[in-house]
Amino acid sequence: MTPLTGVLLGVVLLTANGLFVAAEFALVSARRHRLEEIAVSGGRLAKVTARAAVRGGRELSLMLAGAQLGITLASLGLGMVAEPAIEHLLEPVLTLLPESLRTPVAYVVALALVTFLHMVVGEMAPKSLALTHPERAAMGLALPFRGFAWVVRPVLAVLNALTNGILRLAGVRPRDELATTRTPRQLAMLVAESGRMGMLDRDEHDLLTRALRVHSQPVERLMVPVGEAPSVPADADGLLVRRTAARDGRLRMLVVTPDDVVGVLHVRDAVLQPGRRAGELATPVPRMAKDTTIPDAVTLLQEAHAQVGLVTDAGGTPVGVIDLTTLVGELLVA
């Protein structure tokens, strides 16, 4: 092999090393939900590459083993090919040095140059690129990287099995996917720790703490007991409905029977249809358990296109009333 061929092959190996490094960091840092969104709503090519990246994330342990294998092979090849080639090219240039020093100096310079290029071009630059644009890097490298992993899959399977066996012996349970979700308790701990370390100012810390607290609180805290909510009997006429609205200052009221809540009535309906009874004008009201969280209650009312909901106990008996305005206001204040 001529020195020039060795240098060209070294460039190829250096590029391959950088691609493997970028693929490794992109797999770890890419956000799964962003890739899944692109896989559904992106263009044709974007869908294909995003799906390949998502599949790679589901086999994270195997894919990382493939990246490490590729980096190791490229690094070894770079040292074996590029370093001697650069050394041979440098020796004729070092004519001012004694002949006995030309080879050692050429070797040291070649080693330093290859090491520098390997660290900067083959490691640090692709790592920074992948961390800056993780989803783009993951999609761009997904197909070629998975092709490489498919070719060497038997080797990766053996290496991965040996690694997992060693981890189990040490009492560590291997995982194939990166955890991307956090429970409210975990998020609260992260916010508290960030505030303690000064990474969040006081206002941001208080805002996040209140938001997390509200999102986990039950709707029971905000409900109005059924006995205190404006209501009319099912056989009430339009006049009684209007008087109840004027007395309580509320446009909506419950329509009740001695045993249950029939629904909810807006005073407008009684005005427009004065000859009908409240039970005939009532519309069904969605029900929710008293331990339903505030965000879930908002979702339930929105999906039902309702402004008012009934809060029930464990036996299904209505114990309170909640309205969408109160729920949304609580979320906005948080």
PAVO-869147 format. One record per residue (C-alpha): x, y, z. Coordinates in steps of 0.05 Angstrom, whole numbers, plus 5000, padded with zeros to 4 digits. Each point is the difference from the previous one (the first is absolute). Example, Ala and Ser with C-alpha at 12.3 -4.5 7.8 and 13.67 -1.06 7.14 Angstrom:
# PAVO-869147
524649105156
502750694987
//
This chain:
# PAVO-869147
500050005000
502850684981
500250565051
494950404961
495249414999
501049925075
498350745012
493649954958
498049365037
501550365065
495250564980
494649494987
501249675068
500150675035
493350184967
497149325020
502350105072
496550685002
493649704972
499949455052
501350515056
494350444974
495349414995
501649795071
498650685031
493950124955
496949355023
500750205073
498050744995
494549984947
493150115029
495549414984
493550414996
503150474948
502149424956
493149685007
496650654979
504450044938
498749274985
492650164997
499650704970
506650104963
501649924926
501149324968
507649975011
499350315070
494949475019
504649444978
506250275036
496050195063
497049305005
506949704992
502650465056
494249805045
501449264988
507350125017
497850335066
496049375017
506349584992
504550505035
504649505033
501349644934
500850644961
505050295050
504049364995
500150094924
502450725008
505549785047
502149444954
500350484941
504050525039
505049475023
501149724931
500750694968
504850235055
504449384993
500050064925
501750735003
506149865044
502349424956
499150344932
500350765007
505750065049
505249604960
497850354936
500950695030
506749795029
502649784932
497650664969
503550415054
506849674998
502450324934
497750685025
504349965063
506550074961
502950515048
500249495055
505449475008
498149354966
499649635066
494750485026
495550044938
496249365013
498750125075
497950734988
495549804941
496949465044
498650495057
497150534953
495749494964
497549725067
498450705026
496450204935
495949364997
498250065073
498050724992
495649864939
497049395034
498150405063
497550634965
497249764933
498349295019
497450105071
498650715026
497050324937
495049444985
498249955073
498450755004
496149964935
495849425025
498650355066
498150654966
495349684949
498349325029
493749844961
503150234934
506349605012
496149385021
495750034937
505950144954
504149425026
494349515016
499949614934
507549914988
501349865073
494449485004
502849694937
506749925033
496749725063
496249504957
506449754968
503649905066
493849825040
502549295019
506450305029
496050545036
495349485029
505749615030
503550625028
493450275028
498449335033
506849975033
499450725024
493049885029
502649375034
505550395034
495150545022
495349485030
505749705038
501350695029
492750065020
498250504945
493849894956
501550164927
495250444961
498950024925
496550684999
501750685029
495050245051
496850644974
494150115047
499750265071
494749935053
497350635034
503949815062
506549944960
498650684967
498750325068
506649725026
503750284939
496850695009
501750005074
507249804987
500850514944
497450545046
504749795055
506050024954
498250694973
498349764929
493050305007
498450695028
494850055055
494250204955
501349434951
500749505057
493450225032
496450004933
502249294983
498549755070
492950284998
498949714930
502249315021
495950035063
493750214962
500849464947
500049465053
494350285044
493049694998
494150384974
496649905068
503950605026
496550484952
492949724999
493950335028
495849525042
493649794965
495850295056
503150694990
499650024924
494150374966
494749494983
492749934981
495449405003
498749624935
492750244999
501850735007
496950484950
503450574964
498250525052
503349615057
506249894957
500650754987
499050175073
505349505021
504950304951
498650705024
500649805073
506649624994
503050424944
501749384959
497949844929
500749255007
496649575053
499149275016
493449664986
498749515056
495249475023
499449745072
504949444983
504850264946
502350574956
496549984932
504650494965
501850734994
495750574973
501850694972
495050555017
500150204927
496349364981
494550145050
499250714972
499649754928
495349425017
495850255059
494749464993
504749415013
502249715068
507150005025
500749254993
498250054926
505250544987
505749695040
506149744964
504249415026
505950195043
506649615000
501949665064
506949885030
502849685063
502150485055
507249774994
500450214926
505950474990
498650714978
503149924929
496149364989
493650355021
501350564950
501149484945
493649635019
495750634997
503250244935
498849334966
492750015024
499250734977
497450155069
501150605047
497849635063
501649325028
497649585059
504949735051
498149325028
502249585059
502349284998
492849764993
498450464942
495750485041
500850744980
503550385056
502250634964
499950444939
505950274961
500150484942
505150074944
501550735015
502349845071
504449424976
503450404944
500950595047
503549565050
504849754946
501450704975
501350275070
505049445012
//
